[in-house]
Amino acid sequence: MGGSEKRKVGERGQITLPKDLRKRFGIHGGDEVIVSEEDDKIVIETPVSEADLAEGYRRRADRDREIADAFDGVSREAAERVGDVPDW
């Protein structure tokens, strides 16, 4: 589903999400979704699970460690070469 699709709103304000969207976003009967308003539009989102959030923090920490290690190597190399600067 690339475009939009009309859905009828029931008496209690309910709609059925298209099957291909439910499948693509992993939404099953009984799941919770977040409904909000953004720029005069109704937005339906799947909430971020604690496991997904924790995994994101782990990946970020790993990336930060890699960057710190790279800077540490560059700092050591720069300290070793300081004596190579010409006296102009």
Secondary structure, DSSP 8 states (H G I E B T S, - for coil): --S-------TTS-----HHHHHHHT--TT---EEEEETTEEEEE----HHHHHHHHHHHHHHHHHHHHHHHHHHHHHHHHGGGS---
